[in-house]
């Protein structure tokens, strides 16, 4: 069982922090963390504005180590994006297509199941998010999830963002709560948490007008938690938001987690810009990504896991992020459209061995997990002769 599940992790944190000498301007931060106090908005501003990224990273890494020792987690999953047809047109999105676009697609249930069948023997999670299809209501998704669970009972379904839940609810003429109940009863296991963007409606009016509001995102996740559906939560940073709006986002997630304890993992990832979708957007540097991940670890004391989402930030930054407070790098993925259409070059052919090497190179111990962070097994790299035999068997 990881140290993060133990009541003693805060004692470990206090002892480890106090065993180090810190720059004087960081002492208030270190004192709060040692005493189990949550950091304030002003603390967040200090961390974002400090030039001492090395110290921020060191503190974040100690916080992670206190919870999980040197473990870093991954799972074996596949992403299937069921449709790119969407009734919205968010400015940052490179995935969305109108219904009449030449490259628009919508996988029917048979197509989805057959696609999943290609991976079903070696994954334990299917991750599915997509556009807001104008005709897919609760009956469609209930039938889809029921079919998946009938054919692949051991595969966890992690699917649908908050705005997809809202869309299905509106299209079906039922409440959010009843929508989530029906989806849960059909086989939905958890929500991936995408679509949070920045939880500030002034920002949302610019980058994703028409999407769910900040309060709706939080209410949908709160309802899911109340129904026993665990969720992740996210942040898309580097568009048009200010530092204070980023901090507001973190504080809103933390406040909800204080109430429900339903968030498993926080996933911050930068906007991948081009010249057409959001030309006024910022471009997050590698150091800014590491800073965001480290600050997330320090501000979100009640959300256990921080993910370095390699589908967005790439393997190299993900490896560094595991030294800046992140403890998770997602999974094998194998196919993914949304981030790659936005400009990601992250490889999609990683197996468990490749993920383990990323973790080991960061100085951590690779641990394979399930979707809900309730099952863990240390992953041991095969010995070299075994790896050669595997490659020969694959015809390489």
C-alpha positions as CSV (number, residue, x, y, z in Angstrom):
1,X,0.0,0.0,0.0
2,X,1.5,3.4,-1.0
3,X,2.5,5.7,1.8
4,X,-0.1,8.2,0.6
5,X,-2.8,5.9,2.0
6,X,-1.3,6.0,5.5
7,X,-2.2,8.5,8.2
8,X,1.5,9.1,8.9
9,X,2.5,10.7,5.7
10,X,2.1,14.2,7.1
11,X,4.4,13.3,10.0
12,X,6.9,12.1,7.4
13,X,6.5,15.3,5.5
14,X,7.1,17.5,8.6
15,X,10.2,15.5,9.5
16,X,11.6,15.6,6.0
17,X,11.0,19.3,5.5
18,X,12.6,20.2,8.9
19,X,15.7,18.1,8.0
20,X,16.6,20.6,5.3
21,X,17.7,24.2,5.3
22,X,15.5,26.5,3.2
23,X,15.9,30.0,1.9
24,X,14.4,32.5,4.3
25,X,11.7,33.6,2.0
26,X,10.4,30.0,1.8
27,X,10.2,29.5,5.5
28,X,6.5,30.5,5.8
29,X,5.6,28.0,3.1
30,X,7.7,25.3,4.7
31,X,6.2,26.0,8.1
32,X,2.6,25.8,6.8
33,X,3.3,22.5,5.0
34,X,5.1,21.1,8.1
35,X,2.1,22.0,10.3
36,X,-0.4,20.5,7.8
37,X,-1.9,23.9,6.9
38,X,-3.2,24.6,3.4
39,X,-1.4,27.3,1.4
40,X,-3.2,30.5,0.8
41,X,-3.8,32.6,-2.3
42,X,-0.9,34.9,-1.4
43,X,1.3,31.8,-1.0
44,X,0.3,30.8,-4.5
45,X,1.3,34.1,-5.8
46,X,4.7,33.9,-4.1
47,X,5.4,30.5,-5.7
48,X,4.4,31.6,-9.1
49,X,6.5,34.7,-8.9
50,X,9.6,33.3,-7.3
51,X,12.6,32.9,-9.4
52,X,13.8,30.0,-7.3
53,X,12.2,27.1,-9.3
54,X,14.8,24.7,-7.9
55,X,13.6,25.2,-4.3
56,X,9.9,24.9,-5.3
57,X,10.7,21.6,-7.1
58,X,12.7,20.3,-4.1
59,X,9.8,21.1,-1.7
60,X,7.2,19.5,-4.1
61,X,9.4,16.4,-4.4
62,X,9.6,16.0,-0.6
63,X,5.8,16.3,-0.4
64,X,5.4,13.6,-3.0
65,X,8.1,11.4,-1.4
66,X,6.3,11.7,2.0
67,X,3.1,10.3,0.5
68,X,4.5,7.7,-1.9
69,X,8.1,7.2,-1.2
70,X,9.8,7.0,-4.6
71,X,7.0,5.3,-6.3
72,X,5.6,6.6,-9.6
73,X,2.4,5.2,-11.1
74,X,1.2,4.2,-14.5
75,X,-1.6,2.0,-15.9
76,X,-2.3,0.0,-19.0
77,X,-5.1,1.8,-21.0
78,X,-6.3,2.8,-24.4
79,X,-7.9,6.0,-25.5
80,X,-10.9,5.7,-27.9
81,X,-12.4,9.1,-28.9
82,X,-15.8,8.1,-30.0
83,X,-16.7,11.1,-32.1
84,X,-15.2,14.4,-33.2
85,X,-18.6,15.9,-34.2
86,X,-19.4,18.6,-31.7
87,X,-22.2,21.2,-31.4
88,X,-19.6,23.6,-29.8
89,X,-16.6,25.3,-31.4
90,X,-14.2,26.1,-28.6
91,X,-11.4,28.3,-29.8
92,X,-8.6,26.2,-28.4
93,X,-9.8,22.9,-29.8
94,X,-8.2,21.3,-32.9
95,X,-10.2,18.1,-32.6
96,X,-13.8,19.3,-33.1
97,X,-15.5,19.0,-36.5
98,X,-18.9,20.1,-37.8
99,X,-21.2,17.3,-38.9
100,X,-20.6,18.0,-42.6
101,X,-16.8,18.1,-42.4
102,X,-15.1,15.6,-44.7
103,X,-13.2,14.1,-41.7
104,X,-16.0,14.1,-39.3
105,X,-16.7,10.7,-37.7
106,X,-19.0,9.0,-35.2
107,X,-18.3,5.4,-34.1
108,X,-21.4,3.4,-33.7
109,X,-21.6,0.9,-30.9
110,X,-20.4,-2.0,-33.0
111,X,-17.4,0.0,-34.3
112,X,-16.5,1.1,-30.8
113,X,-16.6,-2.4,-29.5
114,X,-14.6,-3.8,-32.4
115,X,-12.0,-1.1,-32.0
116,X,-11.7,-1.9,-28.2
117,X,-11.4,-5.6,-29.0
118,X,-8.0,-4.9,-30.6
119,X,-6.7,-3.9,-27.2
120,X,-8.9,-5.8,-24.8
121,X,-6.4,-8.6,-24.0
122,X,-3.8,-6.3,-22.5
123,X,-5.6,-3.2,-21.1
124,X,-7.6,-2.7,-18.0
125,X,-9.0,0.8,-18.8
126,X,-10.7,2.4,-21.8
127,X,-10.6,6.2,-21.7
128,X,-13.3,7.8,-23.9
129,X,-14.1,11.5,-24.4
130,X,-15.3,13.2,-27.5
131,X,-17.5,15.8,-29.1
132,X,-21.0,16.7,-28.2
133,X,-22.9,14.7,-30.8
134,X,-26.3,16.2,-31.5
135,X,-28.1,12.9,-31.4
136,X,-26.4,10.8,-28.8
137,X,-28.5,10.9,-25.6
138,X,-28.6,8.8,-22.5
139,X,-29.9,5.8,-24.3
140,X,-26.9,5.7,-26.7
141,X,-24.3,5.9,-23.9
142,X,-26.1,3.5,-21.6
143,X,-26.2,1.0,-24.5
144,X,-22.6,1.6,-25.3
145,X,-21.3,1.1,-21.7
146,X,-23.6,-1.9,-21.1
147,X,-22.2,-3.5,-24.3
148,X,-18.6,-2.8,-23.3
149,X,-19.1,-4.3,-19.8
150,X,-20.9,-7.3,-21.2
151,X,-18.1,-8.1,-23.6
152,X,-15.1,-6.9,-21.5
153,X,-16.2,-7.1,-17.8
154,X,-12.7,-6.5,-16.5
155,X,-12.1,-3.3,-18.4
156,X,-12.8,-0.1,-16.4
157,X,-14.7,2.6,-18.3
158,X,-13.3,6.1,-17.7
159,X,-15.4,8.3,-19.9
160,X,-17.1,11.6,-20.5
161,X,-16.2,15.1,-19.5
162,X,-18.5,17.4,-17.5
163,X,-19.8,19.2,-20.6
164,X,-20.6,15.8,-22.2
165,X,-22.6,14.9,-19.1
166,X,-24.4,18.2,-19.3
167,X,-25.1,17.7,-23.0
168,X,-26.4,14.2,-22.5
169,X,-28.6,15.4,-19.7
170,X,-30.1,18.2,-21.7
171,X,-30.6,16.1,-24.8
172,X,-32.3,13.4,-22.7
173,X,-34.5,15.7,-20.7
174,X,-33.3,14.4,-17.3
175,X,-31.3,15.8,-14.4
176,X,-27.6,15.6,-14.1
177,X,-28.0,13.3,-11.1
178,X,-30.2,10.9,-13.0
179,X,-27.9,11.0,-16.0
180,X,-24.9,10.0,-13.9
181,X,-27.0,7.3,-12.1
182,X,-28.0,5.7,-15.4
183,X,-24.4,5.9,-16.8
184,X,-23.0,4.4,-13.6
185,X,-25.6,1.6,-13.6
186,X,-24.7,0.9,-17.2
187,X,-21.0,0.5,-16.5
188,X,-19.4,3.9,-16.2
189,X,-16.6,3.6,-13.6
190,X,-15.1,7.1,-13.3
191,X,-14.8,10.5,-15.0
192,X,-11.5,11.6,-16.5
193,X,-12.1,15.3,-15.4
194,X,-11.3,17.0,-18.7
195,X,-12.9,20.2,-19.8
196,X,-12.1,22.2,-16.6
197,X,-9.9,24.5,-18.7
198,X,-9.7,27.5,-16.3
199,X,-12.5,27.7,-13.7
200,X,-13.1,31.4,-14.3
201,X,-16.0,32.4,-16.4
202,X,-14.2,35.4,-17.9
203,X,-11.6,33.1,-19.4
204,X,-14.2,30.6,-20.5
205,X,-16.1,33.3,-22.3
206,X,-13.0,33.8,-24.5
207,X,-11.7,30.3,-25.1
208,X,-14.8,28.1,-24.8
209,X,-18.0,30.2,-25.0
210,X,-21.0,28.0,-24.6
211,X,-19.3,25.3,-22.6
212,X,-20.4,24.5,-19.0
213,X,-19.7,27.3,-16.5
214,X,-17.2,27.0,-13.7
215,X,-19.9,26.3,-11.2
216,X,-21.5,23.7,-13.4
217,X,-18.2,21.8,-13.8
218,X,-17.8,21.7,-10.0
219,X,-21.5,20.8,-9.5
220,X,-21.3,17.9,-12.0
221,X,-18.2,16.5,-10.3
222,X,-19.7,17.0,-6.8
223,X,-22.8,15.0,-8.0
224,X,-20.6,12.3,-9.3
225,X,-18.7,12.1,-6.0
226,X,-22.0,11.9,-4.1
227,X,-23.0,8.9,-6.3
228,X,-19.8,7.1,-5.6
229,X,-18.2,7.9,-9.0
230,X,-14.6,8.9,-8.6
231,X,-13.2,11.6,-10.9
232,X,-10.0,13.2,-11.9
233,X,-9.8,17.0,-12.4
234,X,-7.7,19.1,-14.9
235,X,-6.4,22.5,-15.8
236,X,-5.6,23.8,-19.3
237,X,-3.1,26.6,-18.7
238,X,-1.3,28.9,-21.0
239,X,-4.2,30.4,-22.9
240,X,-5.3,33.9,-21.8
241,X,-5.6,33.4,-18.0
242,X,-3.7,35.3,-15.3
243,X,-1.7,33.8,-12.5
244,X,-4.5,34.8,-10.1
245,X,-7.0,32.9,-12.2
246,X,-4.8,29.8,-12.1
247,X,-4.7,30.1,-8.3
248,X,-8.5,30.5,-8.2
249,X,-8.8,27.3,-10.2
250,X,-6.7,25.4,-7.7
251,X,-8.5,26.8,-4.7
252,X,-12.0,25.9,-6.2
253,X,-10.8,22.3,-6.7
254,X,-9.4,22.1,-3.3
255,X,-12.5,23.5,-1.7
256,X,-14.7,20.9,-3.4
257,X,-12.2,18.1,-2.4
258,X,-12.5,19.2,1.2
259,X,-16.3,18.5,0.9
260,X,-16.4,15.3,-1.1
261,X,-12.9,13.7,-1.2
262,X,-13.9,12.4,-4.7
263,X,-11.0,13.7,-6.8
264,X,-8.3,11.1,-7.3
265,X,-5.8,12.9,-9.4
266,X,-5.1,16.4,-10.8
267,X,-3.9,16.7,-14.3
268,X,-2.5,20.1,-15.4
269,X,-1.5,20.5,-19.0
270,X,-0.5,23.4,-21.2
271,X,-2.3,24.7,-24.3
272,X,-0.5,23.5,-27.4
273,X,-0.8,26.6,-29.7
274,X,-0.7,27.2,-33.4
275,X,-1.3,30.3,-35.5
276,X,-5.0,29.8,-36.1
277,X,-6.9,28.6,-33.1
278,X,-6.0,31.1,-30.3
279,X,-3.2,33.4,-31.6
280,X,-3.2,35.5,-28.4
281,X,-2.5,32.5,-26.2
282,X,0.7,32.2,-24.2
283,X,3.3,29.4,-24.9
284,X,4.2,27.5,-21.7
285,X,7.9,26.8,-21.5
286,X,9.2,23.6,-20.0
287,X,10.1,25.4,-16.8
288,X,6.6,26.8,-16.6
289,X,5.1,23.3,-16.9
290,X,7.4,22.1,-14.1
291,X,6.5,25.1,-12.0
292,X,2.8,24.4,-12.5
293,X,3.1,20.8,-11.6
294,X,5.1,21.6,-8.5
295,X,2.7,24.3,-7.3
296,X,-0.2,21.9,-7.9
297,X,1.4,19.4,-5.5
298,X,1.9,22.1,-2.9
299,X,-1.5,23.8,-3.2
300,X,-3.6,20.7,-3.6
301,X,-2.7,18.9,-0.4
302,X,-6.0,17.0,-0.3
303,X,-5.8,15.6,-3.9
304,X,-3.5,12.6,-3.6
305,X,-2.1,12.2,-7.1
306,X,-0.6,14.7,-9.5
307,X,-0.2,13.5,-13.1
308,X,2.5,14.4,-15.6
309,X,0.3,13.9,-18.6
310,X,2.9,12.8,-21.2
311,X,0.3,12.8,-24.1
312,X,0.5,16.6,-23.8
313,X,3.9,17.4,-22.3
314,X,6.0,14.6,-23.9
315,X,8.2,12.0,-22.3
316,X,11.1,14.2,-21.5
317,X,9.2,16.8,-19.5
318,X,7.1,14.1,-17.9
319,X,10.3,12.4,-16.7
320,X,11.5,15.7,-15.1
321,X,8.0,16.3,-13.7
322,X,8.4,13.2,-11.6
323,X,11.2,15.1,-9.8
324,X,8.9,18.2,-9.4
325,X,6.0,16.7,-7.4
326,X,4.2,14.5,-10.0
327,X,3.7,10.9,-9.1
328,X,1.8,9.6,-12.2
329,X,2.4,9.5,-15.9
330,X,-0.9,8.1,-17.1
331,X,-0.7,4.9,-19.2
332,X,0.1,3.1,-22.4
333,X,-2.7,5.1,-24.2
334,X,-1.9,3.5,-27.7
335,X,-4.2,5.7,-29.6
336,X,-5.3,9.3,-29.0
337,X,-6.6,12.1,-31.2
338,X,-7.3,15.2,-29.2
339,X,-3.8,16.1,-28.0
340,X,-2.1,14.9,-31.2
341,X,-4.4,17.0,-33.4
342,X,-3.5,19.9,-31.1
343,X,0.2,19.4,-31.8
344,X,1.4,16.7,-29.4
345,X,4.3,14.6,-30.6
346,X,4.2,12.2,-27.7
347,X,4.7,8.6,-28.9
348,X,1.7,6.2,-28.8
349,X,3.5,2.9,-29.0
350,X,4.7,2.7,-25.4
351,X,4.4,-0.6,-23.6
352,X,4.9,-1.2,-19.8
353,X,8.6,-1.5,-20.2
354,X,8.9,1.9,-21.9
355,X,6.8,3.6,-19.3
356,X,8.9,1.9,-16.6
357,X,12.1,3.2,-18.1
358,X,10.7,6.8,-18.0
359,X,10.0,6.3,-14.3
360,X,13.4,4.7,-13.6
361,X,15.2,7.4,-15.4
362,X,13.6,10.0,-13.1
363,X,14.9,8.1,-10.1
364,X,11.6,6.6,-9.1
365,X,10.2,3.1,-8.8
366,X,7.6,2.1,-11.5
367,X,4.3,0.8,-10.0
368,X,1.5,-0.4,-12.2
369,X,-1.9,0.7,-10.8
370,X,-5.6,0.3,-11.7
371,X,-7.8,3.3,-12.7
372,X,-9.0,4.0,-9.2
373,X,-5.7,3.7,-7.4
374,X,-6.8,0.8,-5.3
375,X,-4.5,-1.9,-6.7
376,X,-0.7,-1.5,-7.0
377,X,2.1,-3.8,-8.2
378,X,5.7,-2.9,-8.6
379,X,6.8,-3.4,-12.2
380,X,10.1,-5.2,-12.7
381,X,11.8,-4.8,-16.0
382,X,12.4,-8.1,-17.8
383,X,16.1,-9.1,-18.0
384,X,17.9,-8.4,-21.2
385,X,17.7,-11.9,-22.7
386,X,14.0,-12.0,-22.1
387,X,13.6,-8.7,-23.8
388,X,15.5,-10.0,-26.8
389,X,13.3,-13.1,-26.9
390,X,10.2,-10.9,-26.9
391,X,11.5,-8.8,-29.8
392,X,12.4,-12.0,-31.8
393,X,8.9,-13.4,-31.1
394,X,7.5,-10.2,-32.4
395,X,9.5,-10.6,-35.6
396,X,11.7,-7.6,-35.0
